[in-house]
Amino acid sequence: QLQGAITRHIERHTNWPKGTIRVSFPYGLPELPPGLENSTLEVKKNPKGEFVGNSSWSLKIRQKDNAYRQLSLSALVEVSREVAVSSRPLDRGKNISLEDITVQKKWFSRLPQELLTEPGSIVGKRLLRSLREGSTFTAGMLSEPLMLKKGKVVKIVYDNEFLSITSFGLAEDEGTYGSMVR
């Protein structure tokens, strides 16, 4: 009953769809006195902090005769999201293909910053760190793919309406599409 009351409160005060919220009580539920089956529960989240993660709640249990009890409890609130995850272990520096990604429902007690949910925003990018199978992707772990490797022969072109010059050189740096290299 307490778990359902907190879940309904979160569903009313957030834009998360029904069925995407999971509430658990790491320190257990308080013992409720008998005879409270027909009571009304008033739920309030303590003002500090987010809904997701460890949070403190205040419950007012009001009986038919208007007598009430107030309870405080801690709850762990998790939200599920469909996210893109690695379908296998991926090495740092790898250019990501569609076969490297799968979409899964995952539970979060803290929503990662810059979480990427769409495979289209990941495919073709280069990994800045290695990932285990099932790891989520964030924008900070991806970069544009390398188009040019250090030490490779490159074609240098200067072209304007009056002059066109073409030469070959040796790349002294790695580079991504559109970047300047020495």
C-alpha positions as CSV (number, residue, x, y, z in Angstrom):
1,Q,0.0,0.0,0.0
2,L,2.8,2.4,0.9
3,Q,4.8,1.5,-2.2
4,G,1.8,2.0,-4.5
5,A,1.0,5.4,-2.9
6,I,4.5,6.7,-3.5
7,T,4.5,5.3,-7.1
8,R,1.2,7.1,-7.8
9,H,2.5,10.3,-6.3
10,I,5.6,10.2,-8.6
11,E,3.5,9.4,-11.7
12,R,1.3,12.4,-11.0
13,H,4.2,14.8,-10.5
14,T,6.6,13.7,-13.3
15,N,6.2,13.0,-17.0
16,W,7.4,9.4,-16.8
17,P,4.9,6.9,-18.2
18,K,3.1,4.4,-15.9
19,G,5.1,1.2,-15.4
20,T,8.5,2.9,-15.7
21,I,8.9,3.6,-11.9
22,R,10.2,1.1,-9.4
23,V,10.1,1.9,-5.6
24,S,12.0,-0.1,-3.0
25,F,12.7,0.4,0.7
26,P,16.4,-0.4,1.5
27,Y,15.8,0.1,5.2
28,G,12.5,-1.8,5.2
29,L,8.9,-0.5,5.7
30,P,7.7,0.8,9.1
31,E,5.3,-1.3,11.0
32,L,1.8,-0.1,10.5
33,P,-0.7,-0.5,13.3
34,P,-3.6,-2.8,12.6
35,G,-6.9,-1.4,11.3
36,L,-5.5,1.0,8.8
37,E,-7.0,-0.8,5.7
38,N,-9.6,1.9,5.1
39,S,-7.3,4.8,5.8
40,T,-6.3,7.5,3.4
41,L,-2.6,8.0,2.6
42,E,-1.2,11.5,1.9
43,V,2.3,11.4,0.4
44,K,4.8,14.2,0.4
45,K,8.4,14.1,-0.9
46,N,10.8,16.0,1.2
47,P,11.7,19.1,-0.8
48,K,15.5,18.4,-1.2
49,G,16.7,16.2,-4.0
50,E,15.4,14.5,-7.1
51,F,12.7,11.9,-7.4
52,V,15.1,9.4,-8.8
53,G,17.6,7.8,-6.4
54,N,17.6,7.7,-2.6
55,S,14.9,10.0,-1.3
56,S,13.0,10.8,1.9
57,W,9.2,10.7,2.1
58,S,6.6,11.8,4.5
59,L,3.4,9.9,4.8
60,K,0.3,11.1,6.6
61,I,-2.2,8.2,7.4
62,R,-5.6,9.7,8.0
63,Q,-8.4,7.5,9.4
64,K,-12.2,8.0,9.1
65,D,-12.4,9.8,12.4
66,N,-9.8,12.3,11.1
67,A,-7.1,11.1,13.5
68,Y,-3.8,10.6,11.7
69,R,-0.2,9.4,12.1
70,Q,2.8,10.8,10.3
71,L,5.6,8.5,9.1
72,S,8.9,9.3,7.6
73,L,10.7,6.7,5.4
74,S,13.5,6.4,2.9
75,A,12.9,4.9,-0.5
76,L,15.0,4.1,-3.5
77,V,13.2,5.3,-6.7
78,E,14.3,3.9,-10.0
79,V,13.1,4.8,-13.5
80,S,13.4,2.6,-16.6
81,R,14.3,3.9,-20.0
82,E,14.9,2.4,-23.4
83,V,18.6,3.1,-24.1
84,A,21.2,2.2,-26.6
85,V,23.8,-0.2,-25.0
86,S,26.9,-2.0,-26.4
87,S,26.0,-5.4,-27.8
88,R,29.5,-6.7,-27.1
89,P,32.8,-5.5,-25.5
90,L,34.1,-2.5,-27.5
91,D,37.7,-1.3,-27.6
92,R,38.8,2.3,-27.2
93,G,39.3,3.9,-30.6
94,K,36.7,1.7,-32.4
95,N,34.4,3.3,-34.9
96,I,30.9,2.1,-33.9
97,S,28.6,0.3,-36.3
98,L,25.0,-0.6,-36.0
99,E,26.0,-4.2,-35.1
100,D,27.8,-2.9,-32.0
101,I,24.5,-1.4,-30.5
102,T,21.3,-2.9,-29.2
103,V,18.4,-1.1,-27.5
104,Q,17.4,-2.4,-24.0
105,K,15.2,-1.4,-21.1
106,K,17.4,-0.4,-18.2
107,W,16.7,0.7,-14.7
108,F,18.4,3.8,-13.3
109,S,18.6,5.2,-9.8
110,R,20.5,8.1,-11.2
111,L,20.1,9.3,-14.8
112,P,23.5,9.7,-16.4
113,Q,24.4,13.0,-17.9
114,E,24.4,13.1,-21.7
115,L,22.8,9.6,-21.9
116,L,22.3,8.6,-25.6
117,T,19.1,6.6,-26.3
118,E,19.1,6.5,-30.1
119,P,21.5,4.3,-32.1
120,G,21.5,6.9,-34.9
121,S,23.4,9.4,-32.7
122,I,26.1,6.7,-32.0
123,V,26.7,4.9,-35.3
124,G,29.8,6.2,-37.0
125,K,31.3,7.8,-33.9
126,R,34.7,6.8,-32.4
127,L,34.9,5.5,-28.8
128,L,37.2,7.4,-26.4
129,R,37.2,4.5,-23.9
130,S,36.6,0.8,-23.8
131,L,33.1,-0.5,-23.0
132,R,31.9,-3.8,-21.6
133,E,28.9,-5.6,-23.1
134,G,25.6,-3.9,-22.0
135,S,27.2,-0.5,-21.2
136,T,25.3,2.6,-21.9
137,F,26.6,5.3,-24.2
138,T,27.0,9.0,-23.2
139,A,28.0,11.9,-25.5
140,G,31.3,12.4,-23.5
141,M,32.6,8.9,-24.5
142,L,32.3,9.5,-28.2
143,S,34.1,11.7,-30.8
144,E,34.0,12.1,-34.5
145,P,35.8,9.2,-36.3
146,L,39.4,9.6,-37.4
147,M,39.6,10.3,-41.1
148,L,43.4,10.8,-41.2
149,K,46.1,8.9,-39.4
150,K,49.5,10.4,-38.4
151,G,52.2,9.5,-40.8
152,K,49.9,8.9,-43.8
153,V,50.4,10.6,-47.2
154,V,47.8,13.2,-47.8
155,K,46.7,15.3,-50.8
156,I,46.9,19.0,-50.1
157,V,44.6,21.2,-52.3
158,Y,44.3,24.9,-52.4
159,D,41.7,26.2,-54.8
160,N,40.1,29.6,-55.4
161,E,38.7,31.3,-58.5
162,F,42.2,32.5,-59.6
163,L,44.6,29.7,-58.6
164,S,44.6,25.9,-58.0
165,I,47.5,24.2,-56.3
166,T,47.8,20.5,-55.5
167,S,50.6,18.8,-53.6
168,F,51.3,15.8,-51.5
169,G,52.4,15.8,-47.8
170,L,52.9,13.7,-44.7
171,A,50.3,14.1,-41.9
172,E,52.0,15.0,-38.6
173,D,48.7,14.6,-36.6
174,E,45.6,12.5,-36.6
175,G,42.4,14.3,-37.8
176,T,38.7,14.1,-38.0
177,Y,36.6,15.2,-40.9
178,G,36.9,19.0,-41.3
179,S,39.7,19.4,-38.8
180,M,43.0,21.1,-39.6
181,V,46.2,19.0,-39.2
182,R,49.9,19.7,-39.5
